[in-house]
């Protein structure tokens, strides 16, 4: 059960982070006096970082182990999130968002990998609804929390 909770938390945070930026952009844009193009790079930088690292993350996990890549991805995501929190300009914020995308790209394939490794085919069927709950909750709460901030 503990492993399922870790997997659920990872997928929850991945979707929460990906979805909250859309609502937060107007505030960020105003706070940094940023151009619309710079604000768009907050989304694009995250997506670019995710897309560039995702293919390699699965291969690395096969060679180095899913746990190592998962933990490295969490560490990168955490450091990049701290970078977002202390960003003094849009360039730093965009780079930190790209780092978040890279970290999440390292975590994402491991979620399904862990599901395959840790649970039998019969057990997996009962775990999938929990992953759906975590995914849906993260994607839904992201915009709501951003609106409250």
Secondary structure, DSSP 4 states (H G I P E B T S, - for coil): -HHHHHHHHHHHHHHHHHHHHHHHHHHHHHHHT--HHHHHHHHHHHHHHHHHHHHHHHHHHHHH-HHHHHHHHHHHHHHHHHHHHH--SHHHHHHHHHHHHHHHHHHHHHHHHHHHHHS-HHHHHHHHHHHHHHHHHHHHHHHHHHHH-
